[in-house]
Amino acid sequence: MAREFPDDFMCPISLEIMSDPVILSSGHTFDRASIQRWLDSGHRTCPITKLPLPEHPSLIPNHALRSLISNYTNISLPKSQSCSEPQAPISILTSRSSSLESKLESLSQLGRLSKGDSALRRRLTEAGAVPVVLRCVDSYDPGLQEKALSLLLNLSLDDDNKVGLVAEGAVNRVVKVLRVGSPDCRAIAATLITSLAVVEVNKAIIGAYPDAIPALVSLLIEGEGREKKEAATALYAISSFADNRRRAIVCGAVPILMKLLDLGLERAIEVLGVLVKCKEGREEMEKVDGCVKVLVWVLRNGSARGVQYALFTLNCLSCYSEEICLELRSEGVMEICIGLLEDDNDKIRRNASTLLQTLRGNRALR
């Protein structure tokens, strides 16, 4: 299908049609999700020009291109694949006489078509689909619940919808699924929390729900691989809001994350890299037996992103603890940092340099 669209509609990174095009300071346009992943990986150069970028690059929405893609999509899709009248499937979902099979088919159709069609997502919200789909989330049928959650996740791709979904009461439903849903539903629910948390105000709202963070922490304990990973990602997303860090720490997230990191879930180091920013987080990490050894293991064996966060976490800990400074020296971390000063990743080089200075200066602040 992508071959039928102009090349300018395709993201240079993913080579897929852009759903949320943004302009980098280099002047080139990328899909927001793709360029954000590039930046989150520590890159500070334009993927096309290779020219350096600011430390905190701004992503400017390309509204003109987004509108062109949306309009072209509406024209180009054949009638058999379009859903120009979303009211029809919505009516099936609201009708008491509709069978479970017909509701499942309607949700499947809307989910399949809305994933790459921002115009359809807008029409769905304007047609009042959100409260209808939220009622499906309350269903006791796991299949209906899963498809409803998937559709909500698609709708949340647009920033305006992220705010609207929260206003419509999505968080309460999603948190309930985190507790009692099927494994697949719980994983999607955690992913939906991550998507909603892209909007800053939603982070505070989500964290203020009494059971939101406890449910995510419980999922770290009880969930399987995908559930644990998505729960950790959601905690990472909402913990950039300071109050949520303290809530996660009170719920016992730190020792659980350390254990998961020791078991190989590298996403845990990203959450620890946020929680370490507050005093309570540092204190909890110091209480965990073998904390330093686990973090040093990530330094030696982790991915670029894992190494980046391990360096940051160790630096925050060593700044406030002479004991940790001594342990890091005995573990050979200074030598590791010296080697990382030649790394291709800008953030790794900077974080390694900072930790090295801390260890050389023994600048414990506590």
C-alpha positions in Angstrom: 0.0 0.0 0.0 2.9 2.4 0.9 4.1 2.3 -2.7 0.9 4.1 -3.8 1.8 7.1 -1.8 4.3 9.9 -2.6 7.8 9.3 -1.2 7.6 12.5 0.8 4.8 10.9 2.9 7.2 8.2 4.1 9.4 8.5 7.2 13.1 8.3 6.3 13.7 6.1 9.3 10.8 3.6 9.3 10.1 3.9 5.6 6.3 3.8 6.5 3.6 6.4 5.9 3.9 9.1 8.7 1.0 9.4 11.1 2.6 12.3 13.1 5.2 14.1 11.0 7.5 16.5 12.9 10.3 18.7 11.7 13.8 18.4 13.2 16.1 21.5 13.5 18.0 20.2 10.5 14.9 20.9 8.4 14.0 17.3 7.7 10.7 15.7 8.6 10.3 12.3 10.4 7.5 10.4 12.0 7.4 11.4 15.7 7.7 7.9 17.1 10.7 7.0 14.8 12.7 10.2 15.5 11.9 10.0 19.2 13.3 6.5 19.4 16.5 7.7 17.6 16.9 10.5 20.1 16.1 8.3 23.1 18.9 6.0 21.9 21.4 8.8 22.6 21.9 10.1 19.1 22.4 13.8 18.7 22.8 14.0 15.0 20.3 14.2 12.2 19.8 10.8 10.7 20.0 12.2 7.2 22.5 15.1 7.2 24.6 13.6 10.2 24.9 17.2 11.4 24.9 17.8 15.2 21.7 18.6 17.1 21.1 20.5 20.3 21.1 18.6 23.6 17.3 18.8 23.8 16.1 18.9 20.1 12.7 20.4 19.5 10.2 18.5 17.3 7.9 20.9 15.5 4.7 19.4 14.2 4.5 19.5 10.4 0.8 20.3 10.2 0.8 21.0 6.5 2.3 17.6 5.6 0.0 15.8 8.1 -3.0 17.4 6.5 -1.8 16.4 3.0 -1.2 12.8 4.1 -4.7 12.7 5.8 -6.4 14.1 2.7 -4.5 11.9 0.3 -5.3 8.8 2.4 -9.0 9.5 2.2 -8.8 9.8 -1.6 -6.5 6.9 -2.1 -8.0 4.1 0.0 -10.4 1.9 -2.0 -14.0 1.8 -0.7 -13.6 -1.7 0.5 -10.9 -0.5 2.9 -12.4 2.8 4.0 -14.7 3.5 6.9 -16.0 7.0 6.0 -19.2 6.4 8.0 -17.9 5.2 11.5 -21.4 5.6 12.9 -22.4 2.2 11.4 -19.9 0.1 13.4 -20.5 2.3 16.4 -24.2 1.5 16.2 -23.4 -2.2 16.3 -21.4 -1.7 19.4 -24.2 0.2 21.2 -27.1 -2.0 20.1 -28.3 -4.5 22.7 -29.4 -6.8 19.9 -25.9 -7.0 18.4 -24.3 -10.4 18.8 -20.8 -10.8 20.4 -19.5 -11.8 17.0 -20.7 -8.7 15.3 -19.2 -6.5 18.0 -15.9 -8.3 17.7 -15.9 -7.8 14.0 -16.8 -4.1 14.3 -14.0 -3.5 16.8 -11.6 -5.5 14.6 -12.5 -3.4 11.5 -12.2 -0.1 13.4 -8.9 -1.1 15.0 -7.4 -2.3 11.7 -8.3 0.9 9.8 -7.7 3.4 12.5 -4.1 2.4 13.2 -2.7 4.3 10.2 -5.5 6.7 9.5 -5.5 9.9 11.6 -8.5 11.2 9.8 -10.6 8.2 10.7 -9.4 8.5 14.3 -10.7 12.0 14.3 -14.0 11.0 12.8 -14.4 8.3 15.4 -13.9 10.6 18.3 -16.2 13.2 16.8 -18.9 10.5 16.3 -18.8 9.6 20.0 -16.9 6.4 19.8 -14.8 6.8 22.9 -17.5 6.2 25.6 -18.9 3.3 23.5 -15.5 1.6 23.3 -14.8 2.3 27.0 -18.0 0.3 27.8 -16.6 -2.6 25.8 -13.5 -2.4 28.0 -15.8 -3.2 30.9 -16.9 -6.4 29.2 -16.2 -9.7 30.9 -15.4 -11.2 27.5 -11.6 -11.1 27.2 -11.7 -11.0 23.4 -14.0 -8.0 23.3 -12.0 -6.3 26.0 -8.7 -6.8 24.2 -10.0 -5.4 20.9 -11.5 -2.4 22.6 -8.2 -1.7 24.4 -6.4 -2.0 21.0 -8.8 0.5 19.4 -8.3 2.9 22.4 -4.5 2.6 21.9 -4.9 3.5 18.2 -7.1 6.5 19.2 -4.5 7.6 21.7 -1.9 8.1 18.9 -3.2 11.7 18.5 -2.4 14.2 21.3 -5.8 15.7 21.3 -7.3 12.3 21.9 -4.9 11.6 24.8 -6.5 14.4 26.8 -10.0 13.4 25.7 -9.6 9.8 26.6 -8.5 10.7 30.2 -11.4 13.2 30.4 -13.8 10.4 29.4 -12.6 8.2 32.2 -10.2 5.9 30.4 -7.7 5.7 33.3 -10.1 4.2 35.7 -11.0 1.4 33.2 -7.5 0.8 32.2 -6.3 0.5 35.8 -9.0 -2.1 36.5 -7.8 -4.2 33.6 -4.2 -4.0 34.9 -5.5 -5.9 38.0 -8.0 -8.4 36.6 -7.6 -8.6 32.8 -6.1 -11.4 30.7 -2.3 -11.3 30.2 -2.7 -9.8 26.7 -5.2 -7.2 28.0 -3.0 -6.2 30.9 0.0 -5.7 28.5 -2.1 -3.5 26.2 -3.5 -1.6 29.2 0.0 -0.8 30.4 1.0 0.3 26.8 -2.1 2.6 26.8 -0.9 4.2 30.0 2.4 4.9 28.3 0.7 6.5 25.3 -1.6 8.7 27.5 1.4 9.8 29.5 3.0 11.5 26.5 0.9 14.5 27.5 2.4 16.1 30.6 -0.8 16.8 32.4 -1.9 13.2 32.1 1.1 12.0 34.1 -0.2 13.8 37.1 -3.7 12.6 36.6 -2.7 9.0 36.1 -0.5 9.0 39.2 -3.2 10.5 41.3 -5.5 7.5 40.7 -5.2 5.5 44.0 -4.4 2.2 42.3 -2.7 3.2 39.1 1.0 3.0 40.2 0.3 0.1 42.7 -1.3 -1.9 39.8 1.7 -1.3 37.6 4.1 -2.4 40.3 2.0 -5.5 40.9 2.2 -6.3 37.2 6.0 -6.2 37.5 5.7 -9.0 40.1 2.9 -11.1 38.7 3.0 -10.5 35.0 4.8 -12.5 32.3 7.5 -11.2 30.0 5.5 -8.8 27.9 3.4 -7.6 30.8 6.5 -6.8 32.9 8.2 -5.0 30.0 5.1 -2.8 29.3 4.5 -2.1 33.0 8.1 -1.0 33.4 7.7 1.2 30.3 4.6 2.8 31.7 6.3 3.5 35.0 9.2 5.1 33.2 6.7 7.3 31.3 4.8 8.6 34.3 7.7 8.9 36.6 9.1 11.9 34.9 6.5 13.6 37.1 8.2 14.0 40.5 5.3 13.0 42.7 4.9 9.7 40.8 8.5 8.8 41.5 7.8 8.9 45.2 4.5 7.0 44.8 6.4 4.2 42.9 9.1 4.1 45.6 6.4 3.8 48.4 4.9 0.9 46.4 8.2 -0.9 46.6 9.2 -0.5 43.0 12.9 -0.2 43.6 13.8 -3.7 44.9 11.4 -5.3 42.4 13.1 -3.4 39.5 16.6 -4.3 40.8 15.5 -8.0 40.8 14.1 -7.8 37.3 17.3 -6.1 36.1 19.3 -8.9 37.6 17.1 -11.3 35.8 17.7 -9.6 32.4 14.8 -7.1 32.0 16.9 -4.2 30.9 13.9 -1.8 30.7 14.2 -1.8 34.5 17.4 0.3 34.4 15.5 3.1 32.6 13.0 3.3 35.4 15.7 3.2 38.1 17.4 6.0 36.2 14.4 8.1 36.8 13.7 7.0 40.4 17.4 7.7 41.4 16.7 11.4 40.9 15.0 11.7 44.3 16.5 11.1 47.7 14.0 8.3 48.6 14.9 6.4 45.4 18.6 6.6 46.2 18.1 5.4 49.7 16.0 2.4 48.6 18.6 1.4 46.0 21.4 1.5 48.6 19.4 -0.9 50.8 19.3 -3.5 48.0 22.0 -6.2 48.4 24.2 -6.4 45.3 22.8 -3.1 43.8 26.2 -1.9 42.6 27.2 -5.3 41.2 24.0 -5.5 39.1 24.4 -2.0 37.8 28.1 -2.7 36.9 27.0 -5.8 35.1 24.8 -3.6 32.9 27.8 -1.3 32.3 29.8 -4.3 31.0 27.0 -6.2 29.1 24.1 -3.9 28.4 22.8 -2.2 25.3 23.8 1.4 24.5 20.6 2.6 26.2 21.2 0.3 29.2 24.8 1.5 29.6 23.6 5.1 29.4 21.1 4.7 32.2 23.5 2.6 34.3 26.1 5.3 34.1 23.6 8.0 35.1 22.2 5.9 38.0 25.7 5.1 39.3 26.7 8.7 39.2 23.7 9.9 41.1 24.3 7.2 43.8 28.1 7.9 44.0 27.5 11.6 44.4 25.8 11.0 47.7 27.7 8.0 49.1 31.4 7.5 49.8 30.8 3.8 50.3 29.4 3.4 46.8 32.4 5.4 45.4 34.7 3.0 47.0 32.8 -0.1 45.8 32.7 1.3 42.3 36.5 1.8 42.3 37.0 -1.8 43.5 34.7 -3.1 40.8 36.9 -1.4 38.1 34.3 1.2 37.1 36.9 3.9 36.5 38.6 1.7 33.9 35.2 1.0 32.3 34.5 4.7 32.1 37.8 5.5 30.5 37.0 2.9 27.8 33.6 4.4 27.3 35.0 7.9 26.7 35.7 6.7 23.1 32.1 5.4 22.6 30.1 6.5 19.5 27.1 7.5 21.7 27.2 11.1 22.9 25.3 10.4 26.0 27.4 7.5 27.0 30.6 9.6 26.6 29.1 12.4 28.7 27.8 10.2 31.4 31.0 8.2 31.5 33.0 11.4 31.8 30.8 12.7 34.6 31.0 9.5 36.6 34.8 9.3 36.1 35.1 12.9 37.5 32.9 11.9 40.5 35.0 8.9 41.3 38.3 10.7 40.9 37.1 13.6 43.1 35.3 11.4 45.7 32.6 14.2 45.8 30.0 12.5 48.1 27.5 15.2 49.0 25.9 13.5 51.9 
